[in-house]
Amino acid sequence: MADEWTARETGTHQDHVIAHVIGATILGYFIFEQVIHILLDIGFIWTIYLDGEMGLLPQSVMISELETDAETKARLREDMQILQDDGPGVEGLRHFTAAAFDCLIAEVTFDERGEDERRILIACEESCLAIETSLSTGDINVHADATTARDTA
């Protein structure tokens, strides 16, 4: 069926990044120029591109490397500090979206649907966070996906 996601093989670099994020907690994320940047409680930002490629950098390095103005970078740093101080569910952020639930990363899978769509499914204890992208439109959608939560016990 065309609506179903199928597993997609990850590359060596993706495997390396995923190994580092397992056990970290997602605090929040922001989307900038068709890329999602996820703030982790370990002082790193996990970057995921439309095609599922990914990187992991210390938060100060990642923000410094963004091609944007100094004011936006300052506001991103302010949001990061708020998220680190107050955790998931915090309100009043300018650029970041706070994680809607406590998401200690237990498992990460990479799926595809057709030639155009990719999904990174991040399994947490009670729910999953799905990051779905479209290569043709550049859209990135992030949502909780309790129906696909995996048994991580």
N, C-alpha and C positions, 0 to 999 in steps of 0.2 A: 504494500500500500504506500502511496506517495507521501502520506502524512507522517509516516513513522521515521524516527531517528535511528540511524545505524551507527555502530561503533566505527571510529576512524582511528587509524594507527597514529601514535604520536612519534615524533622524532627524538633523537638523543637529547637535543637541547631542551625540548619541552619536558621530557622525562626528568632532566636535571632540575629544572625550575619547579616542577610539581613536587619532587622529593623535598625541596627546601620549604615549600609552603604548607605541607602536611603538618598539622599540629599548631599552626598559627591561627589567630582569630581575625576575621575580617571586621574592621571598624567602620569602613565606608568606602565610597568610590566616587570618581568623577569621569565624565566622558569628554575627551578633547580631541578634535580633528579625527573622528572615526577610530578612536582608540580608547579602551577603558583602562583606567588606572585604579587599582584596588589597594587601599591603605591597610597594612597588616599591623598587628600589635607588636611585631618584632622589629619595628623601625625600618621596614622595607616597603616598597611599592611594587606590586605585581602588575605588569603591563600586559594586556592581551589585545592583539590586533584582530581585524576582521576575519583573517584567514585562520585564526587559532594559534598563530605564532605568539611567543611570549618572551618576556624578559623580567628580571628581578633586579632592582637597584635600591641602594639606600635612599630613603625618602629625600634627603637634602640634595643628593646628586640628581635624582630624577626631576625634581622641581627646577633645579638650576638649568637642566638641559632642555626644558620646555621652550619652544619658540613662541613666547608671549611677552607681554610687557611686565615691568617690575611690579606694578600695582597688583596685577593678577597673581603673580607669584607670591607676593606678600599675603594676599587674601587666602591663597591655597595653604600657605604655612599656618595662618591663623586657624583655618578650619581643621588642619591636621592636629594642632595643639588641643583644640576643643574636643575632637574625637578621642585623642589619647587621654585627656583628663576625664571625660564624661562617658566614653564608650558608646556602644550601639544605642540607637533610639534618641539621641540628642537632637534638638531642634535648633533652628536659627543659623544654619550653615549657609555660606554664600555660594560655594562651588561644589562642595562634596555633598553626596547623599549618604546619610548615616545608614548603616546596616539596620534592617528592620527587625532582626532577631540576632541572638547570640550565635555566631557561626564559627565554631572551632572546626577547622578543615580536617575532615577524616579521609576523604577520597576525592579525586578529581578524574573525570572522564571527558573524553573528546568525541563528539558525535557529528554526523552530517545528515542533511536531508537534501537529496538531489545534488546538483552541481553547485548550488548557490548558497546554501545555508549551513552554518556551523553553530555548534553549541558546546560550551564548556559547562559541565554540570559539577557543581561543588557540593558534595555531600557533607552535611553537618549532622549533629546528633538528632535533632528533631525535624529537620526539613532540609531541602536542597535549595541552593541558589543557582538559577539557570541564567547564563549569559548567552543570548542568541544573536547571531549576526547574519547579515545578508551582504554577500560580496557585490551584488549588482546595485543595491540601493545605498549601501554604506550604513544602514540602520544597525543600532545596537540596542537590544532590549534586555533588561535585567528584571527578573522576578523570582519570588519564592515559588518553589515547586514541590509542595508536600506530597503530591501524588507519585513522585519518582524518588522519594527518600529511600535510601538504601539502609539495610540493617548493618550498622557499623559496630555493633557490640561484639 
